[in-house]
Amino acid sequence: MKKIAFAVLLLCSAFAWAVDPNPSDYTVNIHVSSSRILYGPPGSLQSFQGLNVLIDGKKYELTSYHGADTVLALGDYKAKLVRDDHRTAYESYQIYEFLFPDKKTSRFVVTGTIE
């Protein structure tokens, strides 16, 4: 009985943390100009989502590593910068979180810059 009560308590606490994202937190405008499915090494069943985007007038390549087998529709999206590490003056590691109209989110890593 104690195990069941603990499981129910754990499940309820997980639902308590599941809060809809606040749209006002997503202040970055991202224009997706191309979208594609990327595949892992031969024999691998992994797939990724690759995007070419425009953020503040600069071109970037973004990749989602969450096993995407779909292509994102082209257009404008709201996002927020959730990680912005600059270990040196010439290197960076950034992650953007997109907010979709149905309130779902997806994270994309900056994997390239384009001039």
VMD Tcl script that builds the backbone (N, CA, C; Angstrom):
set m [mol new atoms 345]
animate dup $m
set s [atomselect $m all]
$s set {name element resname resid chain x y z} {
  {N N MET 1 A 0.817 -1.190 0.000}
  {CA C MET 1 A 0.000 0.000 0.000}
  {C C MET 1 A 0.866 1.261 0.000}
  {N N LYS 2 A 1.962 1.212 0.754}
  {CA C LYS 2 A 2.847 2.370 0.817}
  {C C LYS 2 A 3.462 2.663 -0.546}
  {N N LYS 3 A 3.768 1.611 -1.300}
  {CA C LYS 3 A 4.365 1.791 -2.632}
  {C C LYS 3 A 3.387 2.485 -3.573}
  {N N ILE 4 A 2.118 2.121 -3.505}
  {CA C ILE 4 A 1.103 2.733 -4.358}
  {C C ILE 4 A 0.917 4.201 -3.983}
  {N N ALA 5 A 0.872 4.489 -2.689}
  {CA C ALA 5 A 0.723 5.879 -2.241}
  {C C ALA 5 A 1.914 6.718 -2.697}
  {N N PHE 6 A 3.112 6.152 -2.597}
  {CA C PHE 6 A 4.304 6.866 -3.041}
  {C C PHE 6 A 4.252 7.131 -4.546}
  {N N ALA 7 A 3.814 6.140 -5.321}
  {CA C ALA 7 A 3.719 6.301 -6.772}
  {C C ALA 7 A 2.706 7.382 -7.142}
  {N N VAL 8 A 1.565 7.405 -6.450}
  {CA C VAL 8 A 0.544 8.422 -6.711}
  {C C VAL 8 A 1.076 9.801 -6.347}
  {N N LEU 9 A 1.773 9.912 -5.222}
  {CA C LEU 9 A 2.356 11.185 -4.804}
  {C C LEU 9 A 3.379 11.670 -5.822}
  {N N LEU 10 A 4.210 10.769 -6.300}
  {CA C LEU 10 A 5.211 11.119 -7.300}
  {C C LEU 10 A 4.565 11.579 -8.598}
  {N N LEU 11 A 3.514 10.889 -9.025}
  {CA C LEU 11 A 2.801 11.248 -10.243}
  {C C LEU 11 A 2.139 12.616 -10.106}
  {N N CYS 12 A 1.528 12.890 -8.977}
  {CA C CYS 12 A 0.878 14.182 -8.754}
  {C C CYS 12 A 1.886 15.323 -8.756}
  {N N SER 13 A 3.059 15.087 -8.176}
  {CA C SER 13 A 4.076 16.147 -8.167}
  {C C SER 13 A 4.592 16.411 -9.576}
  {N N ALA 14 A 4.638 15.396 -10.407}
  {CA C ALA 14 A 5.066 15.593 -11.798}
  {C C ALA 14 A 4.052 16.451 -12.549}
  {N N PHE 15 A 2.759 16.228 -12.312}
  {CA C PHE 15 A 1.731 17.037 -12.967}
  {C C PHE 15 A 1.753 18.477 -12.456}
  {N N ALA 16 A 2.108 18.659 -11.206}
  {CA C ALA 16 A 2.167 20.014 -10.641}
  {C C ALA 16 A 3.245 20.848 -11.328}
  {N N TRP 17 A 4.328 20.229 -11.764}
  {CA C TRP 17 A 5.414 20.950 -12.426}
  {C C TRP 17 A 5.126 21.184 -13.908}
  {N N ALA 18 A 4.166 20.477 -14.476}
  {CA C ALA 18 A 3.831 20.618 -15.891}
  {C C ALA 18 A 2.969 21.858 -16.088}
  {N N VAL 19 A 3.614 22.990 -16.302}
  {CA C VAL 19 A 2.920 24.262 -16.439}
  {C C VAL 19 A 3.041 24.727 -17.890}
  {N N ASP 20 A 1.961 25.291 -18.411}
  {CA C ASP 20 A 2.025 25.830 -19.771}
  {C C ASP 20 A 3.066 26.937 -19.835}
  {N N PRO 21 A 3.819 27.007 -20.933}
  {CA C PRO 21 A 4.808 28.076 -21.064}
  {C C PRO 21 A 4.126 29.439 -21.164}
  {N N ASN 22 A 4.798 30.453 -20.665}
  {CA C ASN 22 A 4.275 31.817 -20.701}
  {C C ASN 22 A 4.696 32.471 -22.014}
  {N N PRO 23 A 3.765 32.781 -22.910}
  {CA C PRO 23 A 4.120 33.362 -24.214}
  {C C PRO 23 A 4.937 34.649 -24.119}
  {N N SER 24 A 4.787 35.407 -23.039}
  {CA C SER 24 A 5.546 36.650 -22.924}
  {C C SER 24 A 7.035 36.413 -22.682}
  {N N ASP 25 A 7.419 35.184 -22.336}
  {CA C ASP 25 A 8.832 34.850 -22.171}
  {C C ASP 25 A 9.530 34.629 -23.515}
  {N N TYR 26 A 8.761 34.424 -24.553}
  {CA C TYR 26 A 9.309 34.092 -25.874}
  {C C TYR 26 A 9.369 35.366 -26.718}
  {N N THR 27 A 10.442 36.110 -26.566}
  {CA C THR 27 A 10.552 37.440 -27.171}
  {C C THR 27 A 11.432 37.477 -28.415}
  {N N VAL 28 A 12.094 36.375 -28.735}
  {CA C VAL 28 A 12.977 36.340 -29.900}
  {C C VAL 28 A 12.159 35.934 -31.125}
  {N N ASN 29 A 12.259 36.724 -32.195}
  {CA C ASN 29 A 11.590 36.389 -33.456}
  {C C ASN 29 A 12.558 35.605 -34.323}
  {N N ILE 30 A 12.121 34.428 -34.759}
  {CA C ILE 30 A 12.950 33.572 -35.610}
  {C C ILE 30 A 12.189 33.276 -36.886}
  {N N HIS 31 A 12.841 33.540 -38.019}
  {CA C HIS 31 A 12.247 33.211 -39.319}
  {C C HIS 31 A 12.925 31.950 -39.852}
  {N N VAL 32 A 12.145 30.898 -40.057}
  {CA C VAL 32 A 12.653 29.636 -40.595}
  {C C VAL 32 A 12.559 29.699 -42.117}
  {N N SER 33 A 13.728 29.627 -42.780}
  {CA C SER 33 A 13.754 29.709 -44.246}
  {C C SER 33 A 13.942 28.345 -44.905}
  {N N SER 34 A 14.434 27.353 -44.164}
  {CA C SER 34 A 14.485 25.986 -44.689}
  {C C SER 34 A 14.438 25.003 -43.530}
  {N N SER 35 A 13.875 23.827 -43.813}
  {CA C SER 35 A 13.709 22.793 -42.803}
  {C C SER 35 A 13.957 21.451 -43.460}
  {N N ARG 36 A 14.664 20.583 -42.751}
  {CA C ARG 36 A 14.988 19.278 -43.332}
  {C C ARG 36 A 15.159 18.236 -42.233}
  {N N ILE 37 A 15.081 16.977 -42.637}
  {CA C ILE 37 A 15.340 15.862 -41.734}
  {C C ILE 37 A 16.775 15.425 -41.961}
  {N N LEU 38 A 17.523 15.313 -40.876}
  {CA C LEU 38 A 18.910 14.840 -40.931}
  {C C LEU 38 A 18.949 13.446 -40.325}
  {N N TYR 39 A 19.757 12.565 -40.891}
  {CA C TYR 39 A 19.848 11.200 -40.387}
  {C C TYR 39 A 21.219 10.954 -39.787}
  {N N GLY 40 A 21.255 10.075 -38.773}
  {CA C GLY 40 A 22.501 9.697 -38.123}
  {C C GLY 40 A 23.346 8.839 -39.048}
  {N N PRO 41 A 24.392 8.235 -38.517}
  {CA C PRO 41 A 25.277 7.404 -39.326}
  {C C PRO 41 A 24.531 6.240 -39.977}
  {N N PRO 42 A 25.056 5.709 -41.086}
  {CA C PRO 42 A 24.398 4.568 -41.739}
  {C C PRO 42 A 24.149 3.439 -40.739}
  {N N GLY 43 A 22.982 2.863 -40.809}
  {CA C GLY 43 A 22.596 1.804 -39.889}
  {C C GLY 43 A 21.939 2.333 -38.623}
  {N N SER 44 A 22.036 3.635 -38.404}
  {CA C SER 44 A 21.420 4.248 -37.226}
  {C C SER 44 A 19.976 4.612 -37.549}
  {N N LEU 45 A 19.115 4.512 -36.570}
  {CA C LEU 45 A 17.725 4.891 -36.771}
  {C C LEU 45 A 17.454 6.305 -36.277}
  {N N GLN 46 A 18.515 7.023 -35.891}
  {CA C GLN 46 A 18.356 8.373 -35.385}
  {C C GLN 46 A 18.066 9.353 -36.506}
  {N N SER 47 A 17.186 10.291 -36.203}
  {CA C SER 47 A 16.928 11.388 -37.121}
  {C C SER 47 A 16.872 12.676 -36.316}
  {N N PHE 48 A 17.215 13.757 -36.961}
  {CA C PHE 48 A 17.247 15.066 -36.330}
  {C C PHE 48 A 16.526 16.049 -37.231}
  {N N GLN 49 A 16.203 17.203 -36.684}
  {CA C GLN 49 A 15.562 18.242 -37.482}
  {C C GLN 49 A 16.561 19.375 -37.662}
  {N N GLY 50 A 16.825 19.750 -38.914}
  {CA C GLY 50 A 17.760 20.831 -39.206}
  {C C GLY 50 A 17.030 22.017 -39.815}
  {N N LEU 51 A 17.366 23.219 -39.340}
  {CA C LEU 51 A 16.721 24.438 -39.821}
  {C C LEU 51 A 17.766 25.461 -40.236}
  {N N ASN 52 A 17.465 26.228 -41.261}
  {CA C ASN 52 A 18.190 27.458 -41.551}
  {C C ASN 52 A 17.261 28.587 -41.148}
  {N N VAL 53 A 17.776 29.503 -40.313}
  {CA C VAL 53 A 16.921 30.542 -39.740}
  {C C VAL 53 A 17.593 31.903 -39.818}
  {N N LEU 54 A 16.777 32.914 -39.584}
  {CA C LEU 54 A 17.241 34.302 -39.497}
  {C C LEU 54 A 16.831 34.817 -38.113}
  {N N ILE 55 A 17.851 35.236 -37.329}
  {CA C ILE 55 A 17.616 35.788 -35.994}
  {C C ILE 55 A 18.316 37.135 -35.925}
  {N N ASP 56 A 17.576 38.187 -35.708}
  {CA C ASP 56 A 18.136 39.546 -35.631}
  {C C ASP 56 A 19.030 39.874 -36.832}
  {N N GLY 57 A 18.593 39.478 -38.019}
  {CA C GLY 57 A 19.315 39.792 -39.240}
  {C C GLY 57 A 20.519 38.907 -39.527}
  {N N LYS 58 A 20.783 37.905 -38.677}
  {CA C LYS 58 A 21.911 36.991 -38.873}
  {C C LYS 58 A 21.394 35.599 -39.202}
  {N N LYS 59 A 22.131 34.904 -40.076}
  {CA C LYS 59 A 21.730 33.568 -40.503}
  {C C LYS 59 A 22.407 32.512 -39.638}
  {N N TYR 60 A 21.607 31.525 -39.207}
  {CA C TYR 60 A 22.104 30.437 -38.374}
  {C C TYR 60 A 21.554 29.107 -38.872}
  {N N GLU 61 A 22.245 28.051 -38.488}
  {CA C GLU 61 A 21.751 26.692 -38.679}
  {C C GLU 61 A 21.423 26.152 -37.288}
  {N N LEU 62 A 20.199 25.646 -37.113}
  {CA C LEU 62 A 19.778 25.082 -35.841}
  {C C LEU 62 A 19.461 23.601 -36.022}
  {N N THR 63 A 19.719 22.818 -34.972}
  {CA C THR 63 A 19.435 21.391 -35.016}
  {C C THR 63 A 18.725 20.973 -33.741}
  {N N SER 64 A 17.670 20.170 -33.899}
  {CA C SER 64 A 16.985 19.569 -32.761}
  {C C SER 64 A 17.416 18.113 -32.693}
  {N N TYR 65 A 17.869 17.702 -31.527}
  {CA C TYR 65 A 18.362 16.338 -31.352}
  {C C TYR 65 A 17.324 15.426 -30.718}
  {N N HIS 66 A 16.062 15.805 -30.802}
  {CA C HIS 66 A 15.009 15.033 -30.161}
  {C C HIS 66 A 14.326 14.074 -31.116}
  {N N GLY 67 A 15.064 13.476 -32.030}
  {CA C GLY 67 A 14.528 12.433 -32.896}
  {C C GLY 67 A 13.359 12.857 -33.750}
  {N N ALA 68 A 13.528 13.893 -34.518}
  {CA C ALA 68 A 12.435 14.398 -35.349}
  {C C ALA 68 A 12.383 13.651 -36.674}
  {N N ASP 69 A 11.198 13.266 -37.085}
  {CA C ASP 69 A 11.022 12.671 -38.412}
  {C C ASP 69 A 10.015 13.490 -39.209}
  {N N THR 70 A 9.968 14.780 -38.894}
  {CA C THR 70 A 9.074 15.698 -39.605}
  {C C THR 70 A 9.853 16.938 -40.020}
  {N N VAL 71 A 9.248 17.705 -40.898}
  {CA C VAL 71 A 9.836 18.972 -41.327}
  {C C VAL 71 A 8.966 20.086 -40.741}
  {N N LEU 72 A 9.617 21.098 -40.200}
  {CA C LEU 72 A 8.900 22.224 -39.621}
  {C C LEU 72 A 8.443 23.157 -40.731}
  {N N ALA 73 A 7.230 23.646 -40.640}
  {CA C ALA 73 A 6.712 24.579 -41.640}
  {C C ALA 73 A 7.550 25.850 -41.651}
  {N N LEU 74 A 7.769 26.388 -42.834}
  {CA C LEU 74 A 8.534 27.627 -42.967}
  {C C LEU 74 A 7.703 28.788 -42.435}
  {N N GLY 75 A 8.386 29.805 -41.919}
  {CA C GLY 75 A 7.668 30.964 -41.417}
  {C C GLY 75 A 8.289 31.520 -40.165}
  {N N ASP 76 A 7.528 32.334 -39.463}
  {CA C ASP 76 A 8.004 33.038 -38.281}
  {C C ASP 76 A 7.540 32.337 -37.002}
  {N N TYR 77 A 8.455 32.273 -36.028}
  {CA C TYR 77 A 8.175 31.637 -34.752}
  {C C TYR 77 A 8.693 32.516 -33.624}
  {N N LYS 78 A 8.087 32.367 -32.455}
  {CA C LYS 78 A 8.563 33.019 -31.241}
  {C C LYS 78 A 9.450 32.024 -30.507}
  {N N ALA 79 A 10.510 32.527 -29.891}
  {CA C ALA 79 A 11.447 31.661 -29.183}
  {C C ALA 79 A 12.068 32.426 -28.027}
  {N N LYS 80 A 12.801 31.680 -27.219}
  {CA C LYS 80 A 13.601 32.316 -26.175}
  {C C LYS 80 A 14.953 31.616 -26.132}
  {N N LEU 81 A 15.966 32.372 -25.766}
  {CA C LEU 81 A 17.316 31.853 -25.631}
  {C C LEU 81 A 17.422 31.231 -24.248}
  {N N VAL 82 A 17.587 29.906 -24.169}
  {CA C VAL 82 A 17.618 29.233 -22.874}
  {C C VAL 82 A 19.033 28.915 -22.411}
  {N N ARG 83 A 19.987 28.964 -23.322}
  {CA C ARG 83 A 21.387 28.757 -22.943}
  {C C ARG 83 A 22.255 29.605 -23.855}
  {N N ASP 84 A 23.193 30.314 -23.258}
  {CA C ASP 84 A 24.053 31.215 -24.014}
  {C C ASP 84 A 25.439 31.226 -23.368}
  {N N ASP 85 A 26.244 30.210 -23.679}
  {CA C ASP 85 A 27.587 30.087 -23.119}
  {C C ASP 85 A 28.619 30.626 -24.100}
  {N N HIS 86 A 29.526 31.432 -23.586}
  {CA C HIS 86 A 30.648 31.956 -24.372}
  {C C HIS 86 A 31.924 31.642 -23.594}
  {N N ARG 87 A 32.509 30.490 -23.880}
  {CA C ARG 87 A 33.688 30.048 -23.140}
  {C C ARG 87 A 34.922 30.864 -23.484}
  {N N THR 88 A 34.952 31.355 -24.704}
  {CA C THR 88 A 36.045 32.228 -25.142}
  {C C THR 88 A 35.422 33.364 -25.946}
  {N N ALA 89 A 36.255 34.296 -26.386}
  {CA C ALA 89 A 35.761 35.424 -27.177}
  {C C ALA 89 A 35.334 34.982 -28.579}
  {N N TYR 90 A 35.732 33.779 -28.997}
  {CA C TYR 90 A 35.444 33.331 -30.359}
  {C C TYR 90 A 34.618 32.050 -30.430}
  {N N GLU 91 A 34.130 31.533 -29.305}
  {CA C GLU 91 A 33.299 30.326 -29.302}
  {C C GLU 91 A 32.010 30.577 -28.523}
  {N N SER 92 A 30.946 29.935 -28.983}
  {CA C SER 92 A 29.683 30.050 -28.254}
  {C C SER 92 A 28.892 28.754 -28.362}
  {N N TYR 93 A 27.996 28.568 -27.396}
  {CA C TYR 93 A 27.074 27.441 -27.381}
  {C C TYR 93 A 25.720 28.003 -26.993}
  {N N GLN 94 A 24.745 27.922 -27.925}
  {CA C GLN 94 A 23.436 28.516 -27.683}
  {C C GLN 94 A 22.329 27.512 -27.965}
  {N N ILE 95 A 21.271 27.619 -27.153}
  {CA C ILE 95 A 20.082 26.801 -27.353}
  {C C ILE 95 A 18.865 27.719 -27.324}
  {N N TYR 96 A 18.023 27.598 -28.348}
  {CA C TYR 96 A 16.771 28.342 -28.425}
  {C C TYR 96 A 15.607 27.375 -28.211}
  {N N GLU 97 A 14.589 27.845 -27.520}
  {CA C GLU 97 A 13.366 27.071 -27.332}
  {C C GLU 97 A 12.240 27.754 -28.104}
  {N N PHE 98 A 11.672 27.041 -29.061}
  {CA C PHE 98 A 10.570 27.569 -29.865}
  {C C PHE 98 A 9.257 27.329 -29.126}
  {N N LEU 99 A 8.342 28.286 -29.247}
  {CA C LEU 99 A 6.978 28.128 -28.744}
  {C C LEU 99 A 6.054 28.042 -29.956}
  {N N PHE 100 A 5.310 26.947 -30.045}
  {CA C PHE 100 A 4.408 26.739 -31.161}
  {C C PHE 100 A 2.991 27.180 -30.778}
  {N N PRO 101 A 2.122 27.405 -31.765}
  {CA C PRO 101 A 0.759 27.896 -31.477}
  {C C PRO 101 A -0.041 27.013 -30.518}
  {N N ASP 102 A 0.249 25.708 -30.477}
  {CA C ASP 102 A -0.483 24.811 -29.571}
  {C C ASP 102 A 0.150 24.742 -28.179}
  {N N LYS 103 A 1.064 25.679 -27.894}
  {CA C LYS 103 A 1.768 25.808 -26.602}
  {C C LYS 103 A 2.807 24.720 -26.366}
  {N N LYS 104 A 3.099 23.904 -27.369}
  {CA C LYS 104 A 4.193 22.944 -27.252}
  {C C LYS 104 A 5.492 23.680 -27.520}
  {N N THR 105 A 6.588 23.132 -27.009}
  {CA C THR 105 A 7.891 23.746 -27.213}
  {C C THR 105 A 8.869 22.719 -27.758}
  {N N SER 106 A 9.933 23.205 -28.372}
  {CA C SER 106 A 10.997 22.353 -28.871}
  {C C SER 106 A 12.298 23.133 -28.818}
  {N N ARG 107 A 13.362 22.455 -28.407}
  {CA C ARG 107 A 14.665 23.112 -28.290}
  {C C ARG 107 A 15.556 22.795 -29.479}
  {N N PHE 108 A 16.270 23.834 -29.908}
  {CA C PHE 108 A 17.192 23.739 -31.043}
  {C C PHE 108 A 18.548 24.319 -30.637}
  {N N VAL 109 A 19.599 23.606 -30.987}
  {CA C VAL 109 A 20.969 24.030 -30.720}
  {C C VAL 109 A 21.489 24.775 -31.950}
  {N N VAL 110 A 22.200 25.875 -31.744}
  {CA C VAL 110 A 22.862 26.565 -32.858}
  {C C VAL 110 A 24.044 25.696 -33.265}
  {N N THR 111 A 23.989 25.141 -34.472}
  {CA C THR 111 A 25.057 24.262 -34.958}
  {C C THR 111 A 25.844 24.895 -36.093}
  {N N GLY 112 A 25.493 26.121 -36.470}
  {CA C GLY 112 A 26.251 26.783 -37.520}
  {C C GLY 112 A 25.846 28.241 -37.657}
  {N N THR 113 A 26.785 29.030 -38.149}
  {CA C THR 113 A 26.506 30.420 -38.505}
  {C C THR 113 A 26.816 30.578 -39.983}
  {N N ILE 114 A 26.071 31.437 -40.634}
  {CA C ILE 114 A 26.206 31.617 -42.074}
  {C C ILE 114 A 26.414 33.096 -42.336}
  {N N GLU 115 A 27.357 33.402 -43.185}
  {CA C GLU 115 A 27.636 34.796 -43.511}
  {C C GLU 115 A 26.883 35.232 -44.741}
}
mol reanalyze $m
mol bondsrecalc $m
mol representation Tube
mol addrep $m
